[in-house]
Amino acid sequence: QVQVTESGGGLVQPGGSLRLSCAVSGRDFARIETAWYRQAPGQQREFVASLHAAGATNYTDFVKGRFTISRDYAKDLVYLQMNDVKPEDTAVYYCNIECLISVRRRHFWGQGTQVTVSS
């Protein structure tokens, strides 16, 4: 079984920065892609950014130039660096791992971390 844990959320002022972390534990899996999603109150969960195991990144338009997804291989953490945050970035942020277990593609979600952007 694969477990995903997010951390780093909190309260931040508009224009400020925050870094979220995603830790993955488990055995016998091959990571394909790590992604961040978010869900604001009353809204559907939406894609934010992804990092493929080969290194390619992808961002949704509303975070391009402000957010950066990266991986620390030594610590085996995936980060979402959030800069110039806006009130509309307020949401619960979720980490999603796509991986191979045996020959099956599986997705695992963390429980989320709350980000609140407010003055």
N, C-alpha and C positions, 0 to 999 in steps of 0.2 A: 504494500500500500504506500502511496505517496501522500505526504502531508505538506501543505502550503501554509505559510504564516506570514502575514503582513505586519509591518510596524512603521512607526514614524509619523503617523497622523497627528493632528492637533489643530489648534487655533492659530491663524496667521493673518496679519493685516494685508489689505490689498496692496499689491506691489511687492510683497515680501516673497520669501523663498521657503521651501520645505523639501525634504528628501524622504521619500518612502523606500522601504526595503522589503524585499520578498525572499524568504528563506524556504528552501525545499529540502525535505528529508525523505528517506526511503531507500529501498534497495531494488536492484535489478530492473532499472528503467533507463531509457535513453531519452534525454531531453531533445525535443524538436524545436519548440518555441515557447518563450515566456511573454506574456502580455499583461497589460494593465487595462482594466475596465473601471468604469465608475457608474454610480447610480445615485441620482439626486432624488429627494423626496417626491413621490408621485410620478416619477419618470422611469422609463425603461433603462436597463443597464446598457451602457454604450461603450464602444471601443475607444481607448485612448492611445495606446502605443504598444508596439511589439518588437521583440528581439529574437531573431532566428538563431539557432545554434551555430550557423555558418557566419553570423555577424550582421546580416542585413537587418535594418530597422525600418519601421513604418509608423507613421503618426497620423492621427486624424487632424483635419485642417485647423480646428480651433485650438490646438496646442502647439502647432508647428512654430518653431522659433522661441518657444517658452519652456517647453518640457523636453527632457532628455532621458532616454532609457539606456542603461548600461549594465554591465555585469562585472563584478569583482570575482575573478576565477579563484583567487586564493581563499577568499572567504565564502565562495559559492553563494553570493547574494546578487540579486538583480535589483537595481535602483531605479526609481523614477524621480529625477531631479525636477522640481517644479519651481520655476522662476516667474517673476512678474504675475503672481496669481491674481485672479479676479474673483469677485463674489460668486460669479456663475460657475467657478470651479468647485464650489462647495458640494460635497458628495461623499458617499462611502466609496473608497477605492479598493478594488479587488485585484488580486494577482491570479492569473490563470496559467497553468502549465499544460502544454500539449506534449505527450511523451509516448514512447513505444514501450509496451510491456509484453514480452514475448513478441508476437507479430501484430498485436492490436494497438491501434491508436487510442489513447485515453486522454481525457481532460480532467484536471483537478483544480478546484477553487479553494482559496483561502476564505476566512470569515470576514475579511474586510477591515479597513482602518478608516476612521472618520477624519475628513479634512473639512475644516470650516474657515472660510475666508470672510473676515468681518473686521470693521474698525471699532 
